[in-house]
Amino acid sequence: MKYCTSTKWHHPVGVPDEAGFVEFIQGILPPADVEHVFLWRIDDHHHGSLTVYPDEEAYLKFKADLEQARDNITGAGITMTDSNEGPLLGQIK
């Protein structure tokens, strides 16, 4: 069963433009067994992230690396304000 994580982040100086933001995230996150990563601007100072893993096992294998990457993001002044995870119930197209 697919497994998802969702986070919300605060950027005190504002969310960067798309190209700079994607490069920043790719530079921090190590490679992982993921199916999709969606990043979106919530407002000028917040972004959201949704990651879909093939299953909970893939997420758990990556979790320690993910926590380190989140610490690196926090070290850059960006703070996580919300986090949720759980099995995917379904998809609507």
BELPE-V739262 format. One record per residue. N is the residue number from 1. PHI is phi in degrees with one decimal (none if undefined). Layout:
n->N phi->PHI
n->N phi->PHI
This chain:
n->1 phi->none
n->2 phi->-60.8
n->3 phi->-130.1
n->4 phi->-125.1
n->5 phi->-126.7
n->6 phi->-134.0
n->7 phi->-134.9
n->8 phi->-126.9
n->9 phi->-127.3
n->10 phi->-107.7
n->11 phi->-111.9
n->12 phi->-62.5
n->13 phi->-102.2
n->14 phi->103.6
n->15 phi->-70.8
n->16 phi->-65.4
n->17 phi->-65.0
n->18 phi->-55.8
n->19 phi->-62.4
n->20 phi->-64.4
n->21 phi->-68.7
n->22 phi->-62.6
n->23 phi->-60.8
n->24 phi->-60.3
n->25 phi->-65.0
n->26 phi->-63.1
n->27 phi->-72.7
n->28 phi->-96.9
n->29 phi->-79.7
n->30 phi->-75.3
n->31 phi->-58.6
n->32 phi->-146.8
n->33 phi->-83.6
n->34 phi->-123.2
n->35 phi->-93.5
n->36 phi->-150.5
n->37 phi->-130.8
n->38 phi->-114.5
n->39 phi->-122.9
n->40 phi->-145.8
n->41 phi->-84.3
n->42 phi->-86.4
n->43 phi->-156.4
n->44 phi->-62.5
n->45 phi->-120.7
n->46 phi->-137.5
n->47 phi->-129.0
n->48 phi->-116.3
n->49 phi->-139.6
n->50 phi->-128.5
n->51 phi->-119.6
n->52 phi->-112.3
n->53 phi->-102.0
n->54 phi->-62.5
n->55 phi->-167.3
n->56 phi->-64.3
n->57 phi->-59.4
n->58 phi->-61.5
n->59 phi->-63.0
n->60 phi->-63.8
n->61 phi->-64.2
n->62 phi->-92.3
n->63 phi->-57.1
n->64 phi->-62.7
n->65 phi->-64.3
n->66 phi->-64.2
n->67 phi->-62.5
n->68 phi->-64.7
n->69 phi->-63.2
n->70 phi->-63.9
n->71 phi->-62.6
n->72 phi->-64.8
n->73 phi->-64.8
n->74 phi->-62.5
n->75 phi->-62.9
n->76 phi->-84.7
n->77 phi->93.5
n->78 phi->-98.2
n->79 phi->-116.5
n->80 phi->-77.7
n->81 phi->-108.2
n->82 phi->-159.3
n->83 phi->-150.4
n->84 phi->-140.7
n->85 phi->-151.4
n->86 phi->167.2
n->87 phi->-70.5
n->88 phi->-72.2
n->89 phi->-84.4
n->90 phi->171.5
n->91 phi->-135.9
n->92 phi->-114.2
n->93 phi->-98.0
